[in-house]
Amino acid sequence: MSVPLPPNEKVTVYRGTTVASPYPADGTAPALTNVPAYVKHHVKNGRFGNTPANLHWTHKLFIDLNDIRDAYGEELVAGPAEVVANGDTVLIGDYPLALRCCAFYVVFVCRQNRGGNDFLVAYLDRFQPSLNPCPKLPAQLGTISVPCCPNLLPATLHATLTNNSLCACLDGVVVPITWNGAAWAGNTAISCVNGTRVNVSLTPCVGPGNTWNVNIWCGTGAAPAASASGPATCSPFSFVITHYNGPGTSPSTGSCCDGSTPYDSYVNISIAP
């Protein structure tokens, strides 16, 4: 159940289409978020977009089986075959250029290879691209005020861990961290020798130059005193530490792996919405 082409975009899907204003407002909840897909232009076959008769499109979207809805009704009565408001709107960020956004109207959806390696093909009609980035998702809207950032920050951030090889069980782990009144903190399940959960805590505004403090540890114990500090970017929020060198090696406060190698010397951490 997968597309036989490597994804070249991630798409966000909103219910319905408004021709006069196809770009949703910031904070509008999408139906699907960041879904990998393969997009290609199809203008010649689609007869150069919408005209008064029949179905027309500009692009094709290849996507795994998902709840994506089209505007097509039928062609048995006079008038257009589509009910435009019924078709979903697909947004693609950084398209056709970086820091821009492009909306597409879903004209027709069909299922390919039903009963086998099946996937969806959606025929899309492109709107005029926006010169601005795509609308912010609800989770990206800021509600938290801290003294070292002029803008509000999201109540939930995501910490992504990567390393070079000594503790591969942490590679690619994403930890959601939520504001608790003093810091963003959270944990998630892992499959490491000395730990079944990895914890991340991020404390804002601990020093000059917009310095923030991060702590990573495994197990169920309290956060150890050792941590790492570095500057954060407020808008959009970003905090990155490479080769994190934090607490020691005991399973409750340090190493997730063999108990003798300080995994945290080899962990990179990137935190963003």
C-alpha positions, 0 to 999 in steps of 0.5 A: 500500500504505497506509491511506486514513486519516491516522495518529492513533497509533503502535503497538507490537506484542508476540507473544502475549497474557496475559490476567492480565498484558497489559503486558510487562515493561520490556526485552521485545523487541516484534515491531513498534515505533512503527508509524503507524496509525489507531485508532477505537473500534468498541464498538457494532459489536463488541458490547461486548467479549468474551462467551462466544460468537463474536467480539467487539471494542472497537476497529478498527486500520487499519495498513499491511501488517505481520506482526500476528497474530490469535487467530482459529481457526475456529468449527467446534468447540465452545468459543471461536473464538479461541486467546487466547495466539496473538493479538498484544498491541498497546500504544498510549502516552499513551492514553487520557490522557498518560503512560498506556498501553493494551493491546489483544488482536488478535482478528481481522485482515483484508486490505483492497483486496488487489491494489490500495491494500491495508492491514490492518484489525485488530479489537481488544479493549481491556484495562484501561488502565494508569496508567503509561507503556508498558514501556520498549523494550530500547534505552531501558534504561540501561546507561551510568553518568555522574557527573552523572546518578543513573540509568543511560543508554542505550548508544545515543541518537538525535540529530535535526537540524532547521533553518530553510532554509539547509541543508535537506539536514539537516532531519529527519536522525536520527543514532544515537550510541553510547557509546564510553567517553567520549562518545556518537558516530556519523554517518549518510549525507546528501545535501548539497553539501559532505558525504556524512556528518554526525557528532554527538558528545555529551560528558557532564558537562563543567560545573556544572548538568549541562552537556553538550557537543555537536559537529556536523560534516560529512565524514570529518575529526576533530571540530573544537574548536568546539562548543556546551554546554547542560544535559541532563535525566537521566530521561528523558534529553533534550538540546536545543540551538537554533540550534547555533553550532559550527565553521566552513565547510570541508567537512571540519569545518563546512558541509554546504551551499555552503561559505560559509554556516555551516550550523551557526548554523541547526541545531537538535539534539534528543537522546533515546533 
